[in-house]
Amino acid sequence: MSAARGWFAAHQWLLARRLSQALVVAVFLTGPVWGVWIAKGNLASSLTLGVLPLTDPLMVLQSLLAGHVMTASALMGAAIVLGVYLAIGGRMYCSWVCPVNAVTDLAQWLRTRLGLEKGLVLHRNTRQWLLGGVLAASAITGTIAWELVNPVTMLHRGLVTGSILTFGSAALITLAVFLFDLGIAQRGWCTHLCPVGAFYGLLGKAAVLRVSAVGRAACDDCMDCFAICPERHVIAPALRGAAKGVGPVILSPDCTNCGRCIDVCSKTVFRFGTRFHTV
């Protein structure tokens, strides 16, 4: 794969994602480190350049179910985030923003290098059941239940605040996710358990930006795309569906738009496009 395309071409979208994830953390660090406040807050709720509110819609939904009164800016911030991810694909949050993604990708890379077996097999819909449990817990307890243990916001908060206690708690729960993916279940957290991913997946059902197997006629069945994809079940309908009249666009809301299938394919089968690309 790398030999056929060159290392950079085979990793360009991966590198772009790592840069995106690093920049998300960096814009929150400029204030504490240099006194230049680009964004204040964290991934749950923030204010960018002093004027643009951005709020995690899942956090807002939990708050409303818990009976909390939300400010107008929090609701506006949630609406903005909802609009963006409805357009570009909800699970782009998972692959382009979430800092935990880099941790689970590292665990998967190590599993491959160590030749570890698949391990515990979890049902793909487990994360939807956990999402339902999170929302029910917020309604029953009157708290924003998931934010008490959410690895995403805990890790981001730990990186940004620099507090020893906060960073220590974030490090422990992040290590637990890493070890779970490495030693217990292949891609266990992001693919099977994370309720945040389940929520953003719901937003991706009608998203415009999509990966398309537009060059599927050139596919030589090397299986590199299946090996690298964190949600392997999303590829087959687009790649193999020509005989059934199925278009080349990957329409599954589970797709994270990570671009790794584009990276590894030596036949240039995949590319980014829109959901309207039907031929």
Summary of the structure (lengths in Angstrom):
residues: 279
radius of gyration: 19.3
end to end distance: 26.4
largest distance: 58.8
contacts: 874
relative contact order: 0.14
helix: 61%
strand: 8%
